[in-house]
Amino acid sequence: MSSSQEVRWDGVRNPYIPDRAAVLEGARRHLKVFEEVAEVDPVLYEVIRHSLVQLTDDHGKVIEQLSGSPITLYTNDFNAGVLSAAGEIITLGPYVQLFSAMMDTVSCWVLENRAASPGIRPGDMFISNDPWVGTLHQMDVGILAPVFNDDEELIAWVGNFAHHYDVGGTIPGSFIPNATDVFDEATPFPPTKIVAGGELLQDVEDLFLRHSRRPDIVRLDLHAQIAAAEAARRKFRGLCDRHGDATVNGVMQRVLESGEKAFKERLDRIPSGTWSASALLDGATEGDRGVYRVQGSVTKDENGLTFSNAGTDPQAGILNATYGTWRGSVATALNSTLAYDQLFAIGGAMRHVHFDPVPGTLNCASYPASVSCGGLIGVHQTLLMTHLTLGKMMSASPAASGDVLGQGAACMFPVISIAGIDANGREFGTGILDGMIGGLGAFSFRDGVDTGGIYFIPKGRAANVEEAEDMFPVLYLARREKRDSGGAGRFRGGNSFEVVLIPHGTAEIMQTTASGGVGVTAALGLSGGLPGCPNFYEIIRDTDVRAQLAAGTVVTESAGFEGTHEPLAGKSSGAWQKPDDVYAMHSTAGAGYGDPLRRDPALVLDDVENGRVGKAGARQLYGVVISAGEVNFSGTDERRDEIRRRRLESAAAPPARGSGRHETTDARALGAHLGVVRTDADEFRFACLDCGTDLGPADGDYKRACARAEVPLEEVNVLAVDPGQWVDADVVLRQFYCPDCATTLDTEMTLRGAESLRDIALERPAQLFDLVPAEA
């Protein structure tokens, strides 16, 4: 944390960043900490480890079965976990990975700040929804329960986090798009004892529920979480009774050590260097037309991985994420890329993951920043940065490049946030989480998955249409995949979805948007892949939808309604939808991987025949001409040659063009089309893998040898809109081409004329030629 050595990371003004060794040492003054570790034979190790995994899954099922909240019941917006006494993650549940990846921070805070007063004792539980200690936003409420042995020695923690229906703030549902700071939002609770010695502290529960418009639903969630934590605690103690405390602790320590070992072995197959990326966010709050930069980097060296957010704009409006959100995003992405075989046990890997945070920024916000929309914006912008930087880094490793996953719809979550009075005269206000079914980004070897869901929520789902209509006063006219939404590429990003609905059983619904990615799409491609479509929201006023339904006609396309089309900004409140108004939205989709002109035309034809891509998109983005249901290969060759020629004609000349061409048979890839060659003179040079064109010394910046063009966003996705509709800045997609064959090597979402970002800085290019090609 070299950028901010004098900052106090205590969870008060700036986020809490624990030193686990210091935390545990301090806790020893007030707690007996169990540290006996027994040797465990391999068979018993697997039995106990899988028992912990099953215990965690059962922990989540109890929440699912007991909660009456539609968010928990239908979308599984929660998670559970088991942690060591020191607060390191042993296993996570198969639900929202981000929540469990913050439990370790919260448990350490409790050890440091609650061990002396009010104390940590058998039967206790702590509640917390403080983003500066460790959660996404105030609606995500955590319950942490210490586990003691018979000698009252702390041996482990069990805990869970769940998104609550409404916990306060100026707008029902607690997403506040016009907040100026946290004082417009729900109150954050730092970890507070809510169960003492097995007894619920009624005063603390009453205090927490007092802030909610629907305390009946929130109480169900809270009691479900407490009951689930108690059930998990008892099962853990039962495991210790059967096998012994020291044996169970030995298994937990071995889980951490084996995860650490596997992670280090994978890092050894990745070259040393720094990989960077940046993105733009549109509108910091309601009515704002500004554009804000998020920037990140990952450095791999002998100490592991260090993530930095240097270059990110200062915190603003509702765009903010806390450090806990950023750290949770990194843990989540690593869990699926470099620790995918560890059964959600990210704790060992995190021993070699470091952060260099700049406080007061969009992804490391300081108190009292607005953070209620962190679950829709903040977490997804930090995931975007993590994916882009990790994707670039892993592309440089022959062993890890096959695990690269492009950013999907999760890069900017599109919630349908509604409020009003239902048919029973009761106030409602919550989010419909259809965004759970967004498309996955492209892989480095295959297309993304259309409406494939959010990868970091393995058991996440959207409610069935009938379930949503039962819980909310709405009637769906359509919910389906959205053609042409996925980003184009050598491998296509997964298409996302669209929704069309009207009020039902109520006179009106207040629609609130509290996300982003409307004026500037957030789904950015890798290795020359193009962006997924942006989020889109609109109300079509004064239609004849009721008359059509009465006549037995169901119109499902928003364009099929006559009426006044009123697009909604990414942050808006108070848009009332009347009975004759139609609400329509579609979600951002998966981004592409690699240059679309390098896509197999047969795959494009298959996409067109199956309704994933339209003929216009096939011609515009992929250069594929289809006639009479077949690929016109001569027409396709001509079209692709035309696109390449136009690329170079419109591009600025390279600032420092390379010289000559290289044989690329033995080149080391850094992505789909970029690599490094070793010359006969034992020099290391960047080169285009498609044609061999020299792109400068490998210890420099290859982009200086590229032709570059600044392309309007409407030209790179069929569903993109002119950003000028929503923002004042001149936003473009900067594309970097091989100066000879015009293959797109990389892209940047940026402002016209802004300085380009050096995204690859190899420490020792020669190291690329010593890496192990693949794992045994």
N, C-alpha and C positions, 0 to 999 in steps of 0.2 A: 504494500500500500504506500509506495514511495511518493505518490502525488499529494498525499494529505496526512503527513505524519503527525501533525499537531491536532487533528480532528479527534473529538471524543466520540467513539462509536458505541454509545451506551443505550441507544433506542429512545432517547429523549428528543433532542433536536435532530440529530443524525442517526442513521440506523444502527442497530445493534449488530456488532460483528464479534463473535466470541473467540477467545483463545481457549480451546477446550482444556488444554493441560492446566492453565491457570484457573479456569472455572472449577475443574474437579478438585484441584488442590485447595481452593478456597472453601468448597463444599465440605471437605473433610473436617473442618472446624466444627461443623454442625451436624454432619451425617456420618454414619458408618457406611462406608462404600465397600461392597463385596468385590474382592479382586482375586479370589482363588480360581484358578483355571486348571481343569483336569484334562489329561490326554484322552482322546476319543478315537475309537477305531473307526475305519471308513464306513462300515455299514451303519453303526449307530449314529455316526455324524449325519448321514443322509436321512435316516429316520427322523432325527430331531429337527434337522433343518427343514425338511418338508412339513413337519408338524407345525413349525413356526409360520411357514408360508400358508398352510391351511388355516391356522389360527387367525392370520391377518385377513384372509379372504372371508372367513366366517364373521369376523369383526364388522366388515363392510356389509355383509348380508343382514346382520341384525339392524343396522341403521336403515337399510332399504326396507325391511319388513315392518319396522315400527314407526317410521316417519310418515306423517300425513301430507307433507309438502309435495306439490307436483314437481318441484325442481329436483328433490331427492328421489322421489318415487319413480319418475319417468325418465330422468336424464342421468341419474347416478353422478350428480355433481358433488362428489365427496371423495374422501379416501381415508385409509387407516394405515397404521404402521407399528412396528416393534423397533425399539431403540435400545442400545446398551445403556448401562448406568452412566456412562460419560456422554450420552446423547448422540452416539453415532448410529446411523440407520442400518438396521439388520435386514429388514425386509419391508417392502411397500405393498399395498394392495393394488389390484388391477383396475383402479379407477383413476381419478384425476391425479397424475403423478406430481404435479406442481405442489399440491397441498402437503403431501408427505415429505417432499424434499425440503420443507420448511420446519418440520417438526423438530429436527435436530437443533436448529437455532433457538426455537422457543424453549425446549427442554433445558438448554444451557442457560438461557436467561433466568429460568426458574431456579436452577441450581445456584446461580450467582446472586440473585436478588430476593429469593424467598426462603432460602435455607435457614437464615437467622430469624426472620419474622415474616410471616406467621408460622414458619416451619414447614417441613415436608415430612409427612408421617404416613404410616400405613392407613389405607382407606381414603386418602386425600385425592382430590382432582382439581385441576386448574382450568379456567376458561380464559380465552384470549381472542381478540379480533383486532389487535393493534398492528397495522402494517409496518410500523417502524421496529417492531420486535420480530415479526415474521409472519405475514399473510399477504394475500393479493390485495384485498380491500376489506372494508369493515363487514361486508355481508358474509365473508368466509370466516366462520367461527370454529375455533379449535378447542378440544378437550384433551388435556394431557394428564395421565395417571401414572404415578410412580408405582413400581412393583418391589415389595420388600420380601425378604425371606423370613423364616421363623425367628431369627435373631435380630430382626428389625434392621438388617443391612440392605441398602439399596442395591438391587441387582439388575433392574431394567426399567424401561418406560413403555407404556402402550398409549396410543393416542389416535385421534381422528380430527379431520377438518371437514366442514360441510357448508355449502352456500345456503344462507337463510333467506326466507321469503321477503322480509322487510325488517330492517333493524333501525329505521329512523332516517332523518334527513328531510329535505324540503320537498322531495318528490316521492310518491309511492314506489316501492321497489328498491329504493335507496341508490339507484344510479342517478347522479345529479349532473347533467350536462352543462348547467350554467353556474356551477359552484366556483367561487373565487378562492376558497381555501377549505380546509378540513372542517371549519366551523359551520359551513353550510351543509355538512354531511352527517352521517351517523357518527355517534361518539365512539372512538377507539377505546377498548378496554385492554390495558396491559394485563399480563397473566395475573389472575386473581383467584384465590381459592373459592370454589363453589361447592365442593363436597369435602367435609372434614370428618375423618374417621368413619366414613361410610354414610354420613348423614348430610342430606342436601341442605345447604345454607339458604333458607327461604328469602332472606333479605337481599342476598346477592342476586338470586334469580329474579326477584321482583324488580330490582334496579335495572337489570339487563332488559327485561321484557317491557319495562315502562316506555322505552323509546320506540316500540313497534306499533304500527297500525293494525297488525294482525297478530297479537300476542298468542292467540290460540294456536295458530299454525307454527309460530316460532317455538312455543313451548313444546310442541310435539317433536320438532327437530332436536331441541336441546335435550329432552328426556331420552330420545332415541340414541343420541351420542353418548350420554352418560351411561345408559344401560349397556350399550355396545362395548364401551371401554371397561366396564365392570366385568362383563362376560369374558372379554379378552384377558383381563387381569387374572381371573379365576382359572382360565384354561392354561395360562402361563404358569401359574402356581401348581396346577395339576401336573404339568410337564416336569416341573422341578421335583415334585413329590415322587414321581415315578423313576426319574433318572438321577436326581441329585442336583443341587444348585451348581456345584463346581463343574459338572458335566455339561449342563445347559449353557453355562457361561463359557465353557471351553468351545462349544459349538459356535456361539455368537462371535467369539474372538477369531475363530478360524474362518467364519464367513467373511469377516472384515479383512483378514490377512489374504485369503484366496482371491477376493475381489480386488484388493490392492495389487497383488502379484499379476493377475490377468491384465489389469489396466496398464501397469508398467510395461508388460511385455508388448502390448499393442502400441504404446507410445514409442518403444524402441524401434518400431518399424515405420515411424514417421520422421521425416527430416526436421532438423532444427530450423526455425525461422519464425516470421511473423506474418499473419494473414489478416487483412483488414477489409471492412465493408462499411457502407453507409446507406441510409434510407431517409425518406422525407415523410413527415406526417402533416396532414392538412387540418388546419383550424384547431386552436387550443381550447376554445370554448364556444358557446353559442354566439353566432354572429361574427366570429373572428375569421378573417380571410388570410391569415398568415400561414407560412410554411416553416416547419421546424425540422432540424436535422438530428438524426440519431446515428451515432458512429460507434464502432466497436472493433476490437482486434483480439486475436489470440496468439500468444507466443509460446512455442514449444521449445524447451531447453532441458538441461539435465535435472531441473527441479520439478518438471512436470508441465502443466499448462497454466498460463497466467492470462486472465481476461481483463481487458481495460475498456473503459467507456470514454476515454479521452477524445475530444472533438465533438461530443454531444452537446446540444444546446442546453441552456439553463432551464430549470423546471418552469412549466407554463400551463395555465389553465387546468384542464382535466387530463392532459396527456401523460401524467406522471406515473412512474413506477418506483417503488422503493427498492432498496438493495436486496431485501428478502425475495422480492419478485424476480429480480435479475439473477440472483444466485439460484433460486428454484428453477428458473428457465434453463440455466446452464446444466444443472443436475439432471433435469428432465431430458434434455437433448443427448447428454452423454449416456444416460441410461438406455437409450434406444440406438446408439451408434457405436460407442466404444465399450459399453458394459452390458450389451444386450443379452448375454448368456448368464447373467448373475442373479436371475430370479428377482429382479427389482431391488437388489441389495447394492445401492450406490455408495454406501458409507465408506468402503475401502478405497474406492476410486477417488472420493472427495478429499482424501488425505494428500493428494498430489494435484489438487486444483486450487489455484490462488486467484486473488482479485486485486486489482489496483483501481479502486473507485474514486471518481471525482464527485464529491457531494454537491447537492444543490442542482443536479442535472436531471434531465427527463427520465433517466433510468437509474438514478440514485438520489431521489428527491429528499429534501430535508423538510422537517415539520415547520409550519403547518400546511404543506401543499395539499391540494385536492387530490385524492387518490381513489375515490369511490368507483371510478371507471377503470381502475387498474386491471380488473379481470377481463375487460373488453379491449382495452388499448394497451396499457402498460405491459402486461405479461406477454402480449403477442408481439409487441415491438422488440422486447428483449429476446424472445424466441427467434424472431426474424434475424436479428443480428447474430445470435448464436449459430443458427443454421447456416447463414451465409459464410461466416468465418470458419466454422468447423468444416463445412462442405469444401471450401477452398483448401484447407489444410489437409483433409483426408484425401482429396484428389491427388495430392503429391505422394501418396503412399500406395504402392502396388498391392499391399495387403488390406488397406482400408478403403480404397476407392470404390469397391463394390458395395459399400455400405452407405454411400452418400445418398441423402434424401433431400430433394428440393423443398422449398417452403410451400405449404398448402394453405387452405382456407383459414387455418388457425392463425395466420399472421395478422388478422384483424377481425375479431369475432363480431358477427352481426346479430345482435339480440333484437327481438321484437318486444320492446318494453311498453306495456300497456297499463292503463289505470282507469278507474271509473267506479260506477255503481252497478252491481249485477242484478239479475232478475229477482233476487231475494232481498234487495235493498241494502246489501252489504258492500262496503268499500273493498275494492281489490286494487292491487298494484304489484306487478311482478314482471318477469321476463319469460317469454316463450323461447326456448332454447333450441330452435330448429337448426341453429348454426352448428350443432354437433354433427351434422351430416355433410359438412363441406368436403371438397375434393382434396386428395393428397397430392403433394407436389411430385414431379417426375423424379425417378431414380436415375442413377448414372448408367443403367443398363436396360431400363424398361419404362413404360409410361406410368404416370401416376394413376391412382384408383379413382374413378368417377364416384362422387358422393361416398367416398370411402371412410368418412368420419375423421376424427382427430386422433392421430396416432398415439398421442401421449395420454389418451383416455381409453385404454383397451376395452373397458366395459361401458364406455359412454354411449349414449344413444339419444335421439330425439324422440319425444312422445309420438305415438301413432296419431294420425289426424283425429281419429275418433276420441282418443284420450284427451287431446288438447281441447277439442270441442266440448267434452264433458266437464273439464276443469275451468275453462275460460269462456266468456260470452262472445265467441267468434264462430263463424262458419267458413270453412276453407272451400274455395272454388277450385284451387289447384295447389299441389306441391309436387314438383318434378325436377328432374335434372335440367340444367340450363345449357343448351347447345352453344358452342363457341366460347364458353367461359374460361376453359383451361388455357394456360399459357402455351404458345407454340414452341416447339423445339425439336431437336433430333429425337427426343422423347418428350411426349406431350404431358403437360400438367393435367391432373384430374379435373373434370368438369365439376361445378358446384350445383347449386339448386336455386329454385325460385319459388315464391309463395304468393298466392293471391287470396285475400280473405275479406270478409265483411263483418260488421257487428251482428250479433244474434242474441236476442234475449236482453238487450239493453238499448237505451236510447242513443248512446254515444260512447265512444272510447277515446281516451287521450293517448295519442301515440307519441312516444319519446324516442329519439335516437341519441345514443350515448357511445358511439363508436367512432370509427374513422375510415380511412381508405376509400372515400367517396370521390373527392376531387383528385387525389393522388393514390393510385393503387399501391397496396403494401406488399403484394406477392411478387417478389423479384426472383428472376431466374438465375441459373448458374451456367457458367461456361458458354455464354452467348444465348442461353434460353431466354424467351420473352416472358413478360409478366402475365399473371392471371388477371382476370377482369377485376374492376373495383367493386366495392359494395354499392348498392343502389336501393333507394327507398322513395316511394311516391304515394300520394293520395290522389285518386281520380275523383273529382268532385261532381256531384249531381248527375250520376249515371241513371240508366233505366234498369239497373240490375234486378230490382225487386219485380218489375214487370216481366222481365225475361224469365226469372225463376217461376213466376206464377204461370207463365205460358209453357213451362216445361223445358226451357232452353237454359243451358249452363254455358256461359262464356268463360273461358279459362285463360285467355290471353289478355294481358292488360291493354295491349294496343287495340283490342276489339271493343272497348267501351267508348262510347261517346260521352264526353264530359271534359272538364278542365283538368289537365294533368299538372299536378303540383309536386315537383320533386322536393324531397326533404334533404336538408344538409346533414352531415354526419353527426352534428351535435344540435339538437333542437328539442324544445319542450312546448307543450300547450297546443299541439296540432290535433284538433278534435275531429274524429271521424264519425260522421253521421250515418244513419241507416242506408242512405243511397250512395254513400261514398265507398270506393273500393281501394283497399290498401294492397300495394304490390311491392315486393322487394326481391332482389337476388344478391347472392353472397359472392364475395371475392373467392377465387378458385385457385387451384394449384398452379405453380409456375413451371415453366419448361426447362429442359436441360439440353444444352448444345444448340447449334445453329439449325433453325427449321429447314433451311435449304439442304441439309444433310439427312433429312428424314426419308426413309424408304417410301416411295410413292404408293406402293401397295398398302402400306399402313394408313396413309392418308385416304385412299379409296375406301378402305374398311371403315374409317371414321365417318366418312360422308354417308356411306350406305347404312350405317347404324345410327345416324342422327347425332353423332358427337360433334361433328364439324360440318358447317355449311359449305356449299360449293364456292361461295365468294371468299370465305376464309381460307379454303384450300388454295385458291389461286393467289390471294393477296399475301398470305403469310408463309405458305409452304412452296409457292411457285408450282403447284401441281394442277394441271389442266385435265379435267374429267369431262368426257363426252360419251354419250350413249352408254352410260354405266361402266365405262372402262377408262383407264389412264391413257391419255394421249401422250405417249412418251416423247415424240418429237416436239409437240407443243410444250410439254413440260421442260424439256431441255432448253428450248428457246426462252420460255418464261423465266427460268432460273438464271440463265445467262443475262437476260435483261435486268433482273433485280440486282445481280452482282455488279453489272456495269453502272447502274444508277447509284449503288452504294458508293463506289469509288469516285464517281463524278460529283456527288454531293459532299464528299468527305474532305476534311482539311488534310493537307499533306502531313506526313509524320514529322515531328520536331527533330528527330534524330534517327533517320532511316538506317536499318541494318544493311549488310552487304552480302550478296550471294545467296546460295541455297545449300542445304545440307541433306545428306542422307539420313532419314529418320527411322530406319529399321530398328536401331538400338537406342532410340531416344527414350527418355523417361518422361512419362505424361504428367502434366500438372492440371489436367482437365480434359474436356472432350477434344479440344483442337490445339492446345498449347502444350509445349514440352521443352525439355532441355536436351541438347546434344553435346557430346564430347568430340571435339575436332581432332584431326591428326596431330595438331600442335598441342594437344592436351589442354585446350581451352574449353570452357563451358559457356554455351550460348543458348539463349531462348530461340525457339523456332516454331513455326506453324507446322503442326503435325500433318496437315492435309496436303501441303505443297513443299514444305521444307524451307520456306523463306526465313532468312536470318532476322531475328528481332532483338538483337543486342546482347550484351554480356549478361550472364545469368545472375550476377551479383548486382544488377541494376534494375531498371523499371522497363519491362517489355512494352508498356503502353506508349513509351516515347517513340517506338519504331512502328506504331500502328497508325493506319488511317483512322480518323474519327469523325463521326457525324452526330449531330444533335437532332433527334427524331421526335416529332409530336407524338404524344401518347396515343392519340386516336389511330395512329398507323400501325401500332404494335399489338393491338387486341381489338377484335371486332366489337366488343361491348364497352370499350373505353370511351370516356367523355372528354371534352375539352376541359382541362383543369381550370381554365379561366372562368368557368361557371361558378367555381367555389373558392378559388384562391387568386390572389393578385400577382404572385410571383410567376415568372416564366419557367415552368417546369418542363423538362425534356428527358427523354431516355437517351443517354449518350452511349453510342455503340462503337466498339473498337474492332476494326477489321484488319485482317491480314492485308498488307498493301499490294499483294500480288493476286491472290485468289479470292479476296473479298469475303472470306469466311469470318463470321462474327466470333471473336475470341472472348469478349467480356462485355458487360453492360453496366451502366451506372444510372440510377435515378438521381437527377441533380438539377441545378438551376443553370440556365443558359449562360455560358461563359465562365462558370465557376471552375476552380482548379480541380484537376482530376486527382483521384485517390490512388496512391500506390498500394495495390492490394496484395502483392506478393513480395516479400523480402527474405530471400533464402540466406541463411547464415553461412552454409558451406555447400555450394552446388554439387561438389564432388560426392557428398554424402548420398545423393540420390542414386548413385551407381553402386552403392554398397548395401542398399536396403534388401531385406529378404522379400522375394516376390509375393509370397503368400504363406499363410499359416499352415503348418503341417496338419 
